[in-house]
Amino acid sequence: MENHPGEQIMFELQAREAWDRRDYSRARQLAGEAMERALDNGQEGAWWSMALLQAEAMREDGDLQGSEEAARRLADHALTTGSTQLSARISTLSSVALRGQGRLREATSAASTAIQGAMHSGVSGEDLIIEAEYALIAALAESGELDAAWKECAVLDQLLQSDVNDQTSGKCYWAMGNVAYMRGNVEEGTRYHRLAADNLSPTNDLKLWAWFNKGSARMRLAADVVEPATLECIERAEMGISIVGGSEGDLLELEINRAHWAVLTGDFSGAVGRLKRVCAASSEIATQTIGEAQLLLGRALSGLQEREEAVRSLLKSEELFLEAGATDRASYVRTLIDAE
């Protein structure tokens, strides 16, 4: 059947409309249709734009491997290699997808490459640098390189003093708060997460708001902050994700938060039940995240005086952290193993 240019444009518009509605599964499908027609019409620029949209929709839809593979193909495209701006965008996309798969060293490298490219892109507004810094901070933090992450937070904080949209500011303050919590600075972590909450609205993007509350709960729990505000974050995340729908990974991370709360409040039996279910579905979440689940399981089993099984979980946790490149977390787990 003949391919009319108007048909290509229709699919492009529908794909962007689906993206705006946060229907990412539909967006990736429609972007694929638009890509086929752009290729037939010799519209290379339109093909590239739709390929990027599809890769981003894959990321948001939880298909991190697919997103990373799509980013790798785009990185080799002539339009990408000929533009520092486009290269920086693709490197940032790659970093996020790699981090989500637990490939932290590669994620850090990709984000660093994105920053270098963004700094030389000549694009006003510093949007590319902000996105790349956000990706680098997240990758460094999950790798346990907290001092390096904190230095990047200072850079990002300065960038956010310019005219930046609320959603971007909220995501960045969220990442900066995470680093503060992980460094043991609860006061600074809480301050940044309050700034994030001020900028992220459930009416603007309910899914992002739910993710933020899920992430904020995780950081508060990691800092042993057992207070009503932490439980509120857990409950808001559960409510938001129940409305918008979440991936299997999202649901497992909610279970980890509930289990962590149970560990901190002494409900070791309840925590063990949740964590065993999570660990049985480990392929659905990043390597470092399942490492945290195994760590919590070890702590809960130790609380029940089941020391032999606790050590097995801790050894598995150490192995997973080393696999992900989170050597500081692996060292921490080793101290727990030695104590047992």
Beta strands, then each sheet from edge to edge (+ up, - down):
end
